[in-house]
Amino acid sequence: MPPTPSGTEAAASASAHLYEVIVVGAGFAGVGAAIALQQMGADYRVLEKASEIGGVWRDNTYPDCGCDVPAALYSYSFAANPHWSRLFAKQSEIKAYTVDTARQFEVLNQVQLNTEMHEARWDAATQCWRLQTSQGLLRARFVVMACGPMHVPTKPAIPGLDSFTGKQFHSSQWDHGCDLTGQRVAVIGTGASAIQFVPEIVKQVAHLTLFQRTAPWVLPKMDAPISAAWQQRFARFPWLQALLRKALYLQFEVLNSCLRYPFFVKRLQKAGLKNIGRGVQDPVLRQKLTPDFALGCKRILQSNSWYRALAQPHTTVRSGVREIQGQSIIDSKGHRAEVDVLIFATGFEVANPPIGQHIIGASGQPLADLWQGSPQAYLGTMVPDCPNLFLTFGPNLYTFSSAFVMIEAQLQFIRSALRTARQEKLATIAVNPAQLAHYNQQVQTALQRTVWNSGCASYFLDRNGRNSTNWPWTTFYMRWRLRRFCMAEFDVTHTTPLKTT
């Protein structure tokens, strides 16, 4: 049973304004939700823990940080930007686009900055969510958790890490005050951030040692500047950029479909092997950098400079780290490297969303306890034991496409659910357990035939070995499934029209 609030808490809860919707997080998903709610005329608020909006593109500022999806597709379909300077935008431009879009749609005044949500607890007596924040208590009938999957950085538990006497930091918390010039630098991890920053820092370090457990597949990046003339054409003829967006969308859908067939996977792997060959002449190093798993089983990376950086005479590639002794890092084969600076490029907590620890549902238990390490959601958007709560980037929604395809599909569903709640005078919308079980069985069955479940160890798999991350079908189907809220699929209760205090 959930704890009974104290008299002081009960009084505070009764006096707090009751919003129709509170959105947690002001990255792309949160800003998109704010725009949708603004257009609906909702009484809403967006909570952002930082002093500015931007989400992952505010936090990640490592050298050469950028997107691996073309900018024409990595943007809202309803807010095209004709002035991208490159086909693949860099961090500063993407962050600026977030702010510009929020300003264009006049939602910034609804964002409450420097407000971190500590806990969201369902109050069955008042049929609303009580959010304990760094700025006090807030209440809402509905909550949209737009916290994003790339939120909490992870570091491996390495024996002896506490003994390291040099500088250390995670790529998502880049220490810009640390001058790498002439330093001996170790990088642990070969994910998307390392692919970008290693070719930059290798130009200034005395020696770079890369520790990799498994070599990733890295395809060539078809990037290029967009001339001022083309930017002007996109601005003057918006249909041109819309056409480019559709072409890119179809290209990613083809890639997703190809990954289901070994013949096409092998063709893509040949492109990856050629990319290694272009950058690395040494056959021993080539062998170290050749993946031993099917392309697509892990995140597909893109770079034109990664392999050239690793072929530099002052770069060494080692196996995974076994232990650390002071400033010595020892790999799994016993090789020792003396380093001054240690950079973790070890990614984020994706398969086990940390937000689950902060959501207390109808049963009084944290959502993470109900998930038990294997998150489940209905259509990746609504979770058990949590009436009137929506997740963005929820379990089993990730696919090789633009995050904006997923965001806009989910926002369509959330809008439809909120409109239905208004029209039908619904007090609560909750996941139907039978529907949830049936849906997740379909998802897991379909995933067994995909490359993501082909045997490699990736962040797509949760601590129980279950794929809690990927969407096994096309995004065409995702958009169709999320096109509208179907009340018959949920457990609902009715009430009188919304009252606020």
C-alpha positions as CSV (number, residue, x, y, z in Angstrom):
1,M,0.0,0.0,0.0
2,P,1.3,3.5,-0.8
3,P,2.2,5.5,2.3
4,T,-0.4,7.9,3.7
5,P,0.7,11.5,3.2
6,S,1.3,13.6,6.4
7,G,-1.1,16.4,7.3
8,T,1.5,19.0,5.9
9,E,1.9,17.0,2.6
10,A,-1.9,16.6,2.3
11,A,-2.4,20.3,2.7
12,A,0.3,21.2,0.2
13,S,-1.2,18.7,-2.3
14,A,-4.6,20.2,-1.9
15,S,-3.4,23.8,-2.4
16,A,-1.1,23.0,-5.4
17,H,-2.5,24.0,-8.8
18,L,-3.9,21.0,-10.7
19,Y,-2.5,21.1,-14.3
20,E,-4.1,19.1,-17.0
21,V,-0.7,17.9,-18.2
22,I,2.9,18.2,-16.9
23,V,5.8,17.3,-19.2
24,V,9.1,16.3,-17.6
25,G,12.1,17.2,-19.8
26,A,12.7,19.9,-22.4
27,G,14.6,18.1,-25.0
28,F,13.2,17.4,-28.5
29,A,10.4,15.2,-27.1
30,G,9.5,17.6,-24.4
31,V,9.4,20.6,-26.7
32,G,7.4,18.6,-29.2
33,A,4.9,17.7,-26.5
34,A,4.7,21.4,-25.4
35,I,3.9,22.4,-29.0
36,A,1.1,19.8,-29.3
37,L,-0.4,20.8,-25.9
38,Q,-0.2,24.5,-26.8
39,Q,-2.1,23.8,-30.0
40,M,-4.7,21.9,-28.0
41,G,-5.2,24.7,-25.6
42,A,-4.2,22.6,-22.7
43,D,-3.3,23.8,-19.2
44,Y,0.2,22.4,-19.0
45,R,3.7,23.0,-17.7
46,V,7.2,21.7,-18.8
47,L,9.7,20.9,-16.1
48,E,13.4,21.1,-17.0
49,K,16.1,20.3,-14.5
50,A,18.8,22.3,-16.2
51,S,19.1,26.1,-16.7
52,E,18.3,25.8,-20.4
53,I,16.5,23.5,-22.8
54,G,18.1,21.1,-25.3
55,G,18.3,17.7,-23.7
56,V,21.1,15.5,-25.0
57,W,22.2,18.2,-27.4
58,R,22.7,20.6,-24.5
59,D,24.6,18.1,-22.4
60,N,26.9,16.5,-25.0
61,T,29.6,19.0,-26.0
62,Y,32.6,16.7,-26.7
63,P,34.8,17.6,-29.8
64,D,33.0,17.1,-33.1
65,C,29.8,16.1,-31.5
66,G,27.1,15.7,-34.1
67,C,24.2,13.6,-35.4
68,D,24.4,10.4,-37.4
69,V,21.0,11.0,-39.1
70,P,20.8,13.7,-41.8
71,A,19.5,17.0,-40.5
72,A,16.6,17.2,-43.0
73,L,15.2,14.1,-41.3
74,Y,16.5,14.8,-37.8
75,S,14.0,17.6,-37.2
76,Y,10.3,18.1,-36.8
77,S,8.3,17.5,-39.9
78,F,6.2,20.7,-39.1
79,A,9.3,22.9,-38.5
80,A,11.7,22.5,-41.3
81,N,15.0,24.4,-41.1
82,P,16.3,25.4,-44.5
83,H,19.6,26.7,-43.0
84,W,21.4,23.6,-41.9
85,S,25.1,24.1,-42.8
86,R,25.8,20.4,-43.4
87,L,23.9,17.3,-44.4
88,F,24.7,15.9,-40.9
89,A,24.4,18.7,-38.3
90,K,26.7,19.4,-35.5
91,Q,25.8,19.8,-31.8
92,S,25.7,23.6,-31.7
93,E,23.3,23.8,-34.6
94,I,21.0,21.1,-33.3
95,K,20.8,22.7,-29.9
96,A,20.1,26.1,-31.5
97,Y,17.3,24.5,-33.6
98,T,15.7,23.2,-30.4
99,V,15.6,26.7,-28.9
100,D,14.5,28.4,-32.1
101,T,11.6,25.9,-32.6
102,A,10.5,26.4,-29.0
103,R,10.6,30.2,-29.5
104,Q,8.8,30.0,-32.9
105,F,5.9,28.0,-31.4
106,E,5.9,30.2,-28.3
107,V,6.2,27.5,-25.7
108,L,9.3,28.8,-23.8
109,N,7.2,30.6,-21.3
110,Q,5.7,27.3,-20.2
111,V,9.1,25.8,-19.5
112,Q,10.0,25.9,-15.8
113,L,13.8,25.7,-15.7
114,N,16.0,24.6,-12.8
115,T,13.2,22.2,-11.7
116,E,14.3,18.6,-11.2
117,M,11.6,16.0,-10.7
118,H,12.5,13.8,-7.7
119,E,9.4,11.6,-7.7
120,A,6.1,11.3,-9.5
121,R,3.5,9.4,-7.3
122,W,0.0,8.5,-8.3
123,D,-2.6,9.7,-5.9
124,A,-5.6,7.4,-6.2
125,A,-7.8,9.5,-3.9
126,T,-7.6,12.6,-6.2
127,Q,-6.9,10.7,-9.4
128,C,-3.9,12.8,-10.2
129,W,-0.1,12.7,-10.2
130,R,1.8,14.4,-7.4
131,L,5.3,15.5,-8.5
132,Q,7.9,16.3,-5.9
133,T,10.4,18.6,-7.5
134,S,13.4,20.7,-6.5
135,Q,11.0,23.7,-6.5
136,G,8.2,22.1,-4.5
137,L,5.0,20.1,-5.2
138,L,3.1,20.1,-8.5
139,R,0.0,18.2,-9.5
140,A,-1.3,17.0,-12.8
141,R,-4.0,14.8,-14.2
142,F,-1.7,13.5,-16.9
143,V,2.1,13.3,-17.1
144,V,4.4,13.0,-20.1
145,M,7.8,11.7,-19.2
146,A,10.0,13.1,-22.0
147,C,13.3,12.3,-20.3
148,G,15.0,10.7,-23.2
149,P,17.1,7.5,-23.5
150,M,20.5,9.1,-23.6
151,H,20.2,10.7,-20.2
152,V,22.3,8.9,-17.5
153,P,25.9,8.1,-18.5
154,T,27.3,4.7,-17.5
155,K,30.7,3.7,-16.4
156,P,32.0,0.1,-16.1
157,A,32.9,-1.3,-12.7
158,I,36.7,-1.6,-13.2
159,P,38.8,-3.0,-10.4
160,G,41.2,-0.3,-9.2
161,L,39.4,2.6,-10.8
162,D,39.5,4.5,-7.5
163,S,43.3,4.3,-7.6
164,F,43.6,6.3,-10.8
165,T,45.5,9.5,-10.1
166,G,45.0,11.3,-13.4
167,K,42.1,13.3,-14.8
168,Q,39.0,11.3,-15.8
169,F,35.6,12.1,-17.2
170,H,32.7,10.7,-19.3
171,S,32.3,11.9,-22.9
172,S,28.9,13.3,-22.0
173,Q,30.4,15.4,-19.2
174,W,33.4,16.6,-21.2
175,D,35.9,18.5,-19.2
176,H,36.7,21.5,-21.4
177,G,39.2,22.8,-18.8
178,C,41.4,19.7,-19.3
179,D,44.1,20.5,-21.9
180,L,44.9,17.2,-23.8
181,T,47.9,18.7,-25.6
182,G,50.9,16.5,-25.1
183,Q,49.0,14.2,-22.7
184,R,48.9,10.4,-22.7
185,V,45.2,9.7,-23.1
186,A,43.2,6.5,-22.7
187,V,39.7,6.1,-24.2
188,I,37.5,3.3,-22.9
189,G,34.7,2.3,-25.3
190,T,34.1,2.5,-29.1
191,G,30.5,3.8,-29.3
192,A,29.1,6.7,-31.2
193,S,30.8,9.4,-29.1
194,A,34.3,7.9,-29.4
195,I,33.8,7.6,-33.2
196,Q,33.5,11.3,-33.3
197,F,35.9,12.7,-30.7
198,V,38.8,10.3,-31.1
199,P,39.8,11.6,-34.6
200,E,39.7,15.2,-33.1
201,I,41.8,14.6,-30.0
202,V,44.3,12.4,-31.6
203,K,45.6,15.5,-33.3
204,Q,46.8,17.0,-30.0
205,V,47.7,14.1,-27.7
206,A,51.1,12.7,-27.2
207,H,49.7,9.2,-27.3
208,L,46.2,7.7,-27.4
209,T,45.4,4.2,-26.2
210,L,41.9,2.9,-27.2
211,F,40.5,0.1,-25.1
212,Q,37.8,-1.8,-27.0
213,R,35.9,-5.0,-25.9
214,T,34.5,-5.5,-29.4
215,A,35.2,-3.6,-32.7
216,P,32.1,-1.8,-34.1
217,W,30.9,-1.7,-37.6
218,V,31.7,1.8,-39.0
219,L,30.3,2.7,-42.4
220,P,31.4,5.8,-44.5
221,K,29.5,9.0,-43.6
222,M,28.0,10.6,-46.7
223,D,28.4,14.1,-45.2
224,A,29.0,17.4,-47.0
225,P,28.5,21.1,-46.5
226,I,25.2,22.6,-47.7
227,S,26.0,25.7,-49.8
228,A,24.4,29.1,-49.2
229,A,22.7,28.7,-52.6
230,W,21.0,25.5,-51.6
231,Q,20.0,26.9,-48.3
232,Q,18.3,29.7,-50.2
233,R,16.6,27.2,-52.4
234,F,15.3,25.3,-49.4
235,A,14.0,28.5,-47.9
236,R,12.3,29.7,-51.1
237,F,10.9,26.3,-52.1
238,P,10.1,24.3,-49.0
239,W,8.8,21.4,-51.1
240,L,12.4,20.7,-52.1
241,Q,13.5,20.0,-48.5
242,A,10.3,18.1,-47.9
243,L,11.1,15.9,-50.8
244,L,14.6,15.4,-49.5
245,R,13.2,14.4,-46.1
246,K,10.9,11.8,-47.7
247,A,13.7,10.4,-49.7
248,L,15.9,10.1,-46.6
249,Y,13.0,8.5,-44.6
250,L,12.6,5.9,-47.3
251,Q,16.3,5.3,-47.4
252,F,16.3,4.5,-43.6
253,E,13.2,2.2,-44.0
254,V,15.0,0.3,-46.8
255,L,18.0,-0.1,-44.5
256,N,15.8,-1.4,-41.7
257,S,14.2,-3.9,-44.1
258,C,17.6,-5.0,-45.5
259,L,18.8,-5.9,-42.0
260,R,16.3,-8.7,-42.0
261,Y,18.1,-10.5,-44.9
262,P,21.6,-12.0,-44.6
263,F,22.3,-11.2,-48.3
264,F,21.9,-7.5,-47.8
265,V,23.7,-7.6,-44.4
266,K,26.7,-9.1,-46.1
267,R,26.6,-6.4,-48.8
268,L,26.6,-3.7,-46.1
269,Q,29.5,-5.5,-44.3
270,K,31.6,-5.3,-47.4
271,A,31.2,-1.6,-47.4
272,G,32.3,-1.6,-43.7
273,L,35.3,-3.8,-44.6
274,K,36.3,-1.4,-47.4
275,N,36.1,1.5,-45.0
276,I,38.6,-0.3,-42.7
277,G,40.9,-1.0,-45.7
278,R,40.9,2.6,-46.8
279,G,42.1,3.9,-43.4
280,V,44.3,1.0,-42.1
281,Q,47.2,-0.6,-44.0
282,D,48.6,-2.7,-41.2
283,P,47.0,-6.2,-41.4
284,V,47.3,-6.9,-37.7
285,L,45.5,-3.6,-36.8
286,R,42.9,-4.4,-39.5
287,Q,42.2,-7.7,-37.8
288,K,41.7,-6.0,-34.4
289,L,39.3,-3.5,-36.0
290,T,37.2,-6.1,-37.8
291,P,33.9,-6.9,-36.0
292,D,33.0,-10.5,-35.2
293,F,29.2,-10.0,-35.3
294,A,26.6,-9.3,-37.9
295,L,26.3,-5.6,-38.9
296,G,23.2,-4.1,-37.3
297,C,23.4,-6.3,-34.1
298,K,24.7,-3.2,-32.4
299,R,24.2,0.4,-33.4
300,I,25.6,1.2,-36.9
301,L,28.2,3.9,-36.8
302,Q,29.4,6.3,-39.5
303,S,32.8,8.0,-39.9
304,N,35.3,8.9,-42.6
305,S,38.1,9.6,-40.1
306,W,37.9,6.9,-37.4
307,Y,40.2,4.3,-39.0
308,R,42.8,6.8,-40.1
309,A,42.9,8.1,-36.5
310,L,43.5,4.6,-35.2
311,A,46.3,4.0,-37.8
312,Q,48.3,6.9,-36.5
313,P,51.8,6.0,-35.1
314,H,51.0,7.4,-31.7
315,T,47.7,5.4,-31.4
316,T,47.5,2.0,-29.8
317,V,44.4,-0.3,-29.8
318,R,44.0,-2.6,-26.9
319,S,41.4,-5.2,-25.7
320,G,39.0,-4.4,-22.9
321,V,40.2,-3.2,-19.5
322,R,41.0,-5.7,-16.8
323,E,42.1,-3.4,-14.0
324,I,43.6,-0.1,-13.1
325,Q,46.7,0.4,-10.9
326,G,47.3,4.1,-10.3
327,Q,48.1,5.6,-13.7
328,S,48.5,2.2,-15.3
329,I,45.6,0.7,-17.2
330,I,45.9,-3.1,-17.9
331,D,43.9,-4.8,-20.6
332,S,42.5,-8.3,-20.6
333,K,45.7,-9.7,-22.2
334,G,47.9,-8.1,-19.6
335,H,49.3,-5.2,-21.6
336,R,49.9,-2.1,-19.6
337,A,49.5,1.5,-20.6
338,E,50.6,4.6,-18.6
339,V,48.1,7.4,-19.0
340,D,47.5,10.9,-17.7
341,V,43.8,11.3,-18.8
342,L,41.1,8.7,-18.9
343,I,38.0,9.3,-21.0
344,F,34.9,7.0,-20.8
345,A,33.0,6.6,-24.0
346,T,30.8,4.0,-22.5
347,G,27.3,5.3,-23.4
348,F,24.1,5.6,-21.4
349,E,21.6,3.5,-19.5
350,V,19.2,2.6,-22.3
351,A,17.7,-0.8,-21.7
352,N,16.9,0.0,-18.0
353,P,15.5,3.5,-18.0
354,P,16.5,5.3,-14.8
355,I,13.2,7.2,-14.7
356,G,11.6,4.0,-13.5
357,Q,13.1,4.5,-10.1
358,H,11.3,7.9,-9.8
359,I,7.8,6.8,-10.8
360,I,5.6,5.4,-8.1
361,G,2.4,3.8,-9.5
362,A,-1.0,2.8,-8.2
363,S,0.5,-0.1,-6.2
364,G,2.9,2.1,-4.4
365,Q,5.9,0.4,-5.9
366,P,8.5,2.1,-8.1
367,L,8.0,1.3,-11.8
368,A,11.5,-0.1,-11.9
369,D,10.6,-2.8,-9.3
370,L,7.6,-3.9,-11.4
371,W,9.8,-4.1,-14.5
372,Q,12.5,-6.1,-12.6
373,G,15.1,-5.3,-15.2
374,S,13.0,-5.9,-18.3
375,P,10.9,-2.8,-19.1
376,Q,7.6,-3.2,-20.8
377,A,5.1,-0.7,-22.2
378,Y,2.1,-0.8,-24.4
379,L,3.1,0.6,-27.8
380,G,6.2,1.9,-26.1
381,T,4.1,4.7,-24.6
382,M,2.0,3.6,-21.6
383,V,3.2,1.4,-18.7
384,P,1.5,-0.9,-16.2
385,D,0.4,0.4,-12.8
386,C,0.7,4.0,-14.0
387,P,-2.7,5.6,-15.1
388,N,-2.6,8.8,-17.1
389,L,1.2,8.5,-17.7
390,F,2.9,8.5,-21.0
391,L,6.6,7.8,-21.9
392,T,8.4,9.0,-24.9
393,F,11.1,6.7,-26.3
394,G,9.6,4.0,-24.2
395,P,10.6,0.3,-24.3
396,N,10.8,-1.4,-27.6
397,L,10.4,1.7,-29.8
398,Y,14.0,2.2,-31.0
399,T,14.8,1.5,-34.7
400,F,17.4,2.7,-37.2
401,S,15.6,5.9,-38.2
402,S,15.3,9.4,-37.0
403,A,14.2,9.9,-33.4
404,F,11.7,12.5,-34.7
405,V,9.8,9.7,-36.5
406,M,9.2,8.1,-33.1
407,I,8.6,11.4,-31.3
408,E,5.9,12.5,-33.7
409,A,4.2,9.1,-33.8
410,Q,4.0,9.0,-30.0
411,L,2.8,12.6,-29.8
412,Q,0.0,11.7,-32.2
413,F,-1.1,8.9,-29.9
414,I,-0.8,11.2,-26.8
415,R,-2.9,13.9,-28.4
416,S,-5.5,11.4,-29.4
417,A,-5.6,10.0,-25.8
418,L,-6.0,13.5,-24.3
419,R,-8.7,14.5,-26.7
420,T,-10.6,11.2,-25.9
421,A,-10.2,11.9,-22.2
422,R,-11.8,15.3,-22.7
423,Q,-14.6,14.2,-24.9
424,E,-15.5,11.1,-22.9
425,K,-14.9,12.8,-19.5
426,L,-12.4,10.1,-18.5
427,A,-10.8,10.4,-15.1
428,T,-8.2,7.7,-15.7
429,I,-6.6,5.8,-18.6
430,A,-4.7,2.6,-17.7
431,V,-3.0,-0.2,-19.5
432,N,-5.0,-3.3,-19.8
433,P,-2.8,-6.2,-18.5
434,A,-4.1,-8.7,-21.0
435,Q,-3.5,-6.3,-23.9
436,L,0.0,-5.5,-22.6
437,A,0.9,-9.2,-22.3
438,H,-0.4,-10.0,-25.8
439,Y,1.4,-7.0,-27.4
440,N,4.7,-7.7,-25.7
441,Q,4.5,-11.4,-26.7
442,Q,4.1,-10.2,-30.3
443,V,7.1,-7.9,-30.0
444,Q,9.4,-10.5,-28.5
445,T,8.4,-13.1,-31.1
446,A,9.0,-10.7,-33.9
447,L,12.4,-9.7,-32.5
448,Q,13.7,-13.3,-32.5
449,R,14.0,-13.0,-36.3
450,T,15.9,-9.7,-36.3
451,V,19.6,-8.9,-36.4
452,W,19.4,-7.3,-33.0
453,N,18.8,-10.7,-31.4
454,S,21.5,-12.4,-33.4
455,G,23.8,-13.1,-30.5
456,C,26.0,-10.0,-29.8
457,A,26.2,-8.2,-26.5
458,S,24.7,-4.7,-26.9
459,Y,22.9,-2.1,-25.0
460,F,19.7,-3.2,-26.7
461,L,19.5,-6.1,-24.3
462,D,18.6,-5.6,-20.7
463,R,20.2,-7.2,-17.7
464,N,18.0,-10.3,-18.1
465,G,19.1,-10.8,-21.7
466,R,15.8,-9.7,-23.1
467,N,15.6,-7.1,-25.9
468,S,13.7,-4.3,-24.2
469,T,14.8,-1.6,-26.7
470,N,14.1,-2.4,-30.4
471,W,11.0,-2.1,-32.5
472,P,10.9,-5.2,-34.8
473,W,8.8,-3.8,-37.6
474,T,8.8,-0.8,-39.9
475,T,8.2,2.8,-38.8
476,F,5.3,2.8,-41.3
477,Y,3.7,0.3,-39.0
478,M,4.7,2.2,-35.9
479,R,3.0,5.3,-37.1
480,W,-0.1,3.3,-38.0
481,R,-0.3,1.7,-34.6
482,L,0.1,5.0,-32.8
483,R,-2.1,7.0,-35.1
484,R,-5.0,7.1,-32.6
485,F,-6.0,6.1,-29.1
486,C,-8.4,3.3,-29.0
487,M,-10.4,3.4,-25.8
488,A,-11.5,-0.2,-26.0
489,E,-7.8,-1.3,-25.6
490,F,-7.5,0.4,-22.2
491,D,-9.0,0.3,-18.7
492,V,-10.8,3.6,-18.2
493,T,-12.9,5.3,-15.5
494,H,-15.2,8.3,-16.0
495,T,-15.6,11.5,-14.0
496,T,-17.0,15.0,-14.2
497,P,-15.2,17.7,-16.2
498,L,-11.8,18.9,-15.1
499,K,-11.8,21.0,-12.0
500,T,-8.7,23.0,-10.9
501,T,-7.9,24.6,-7.6
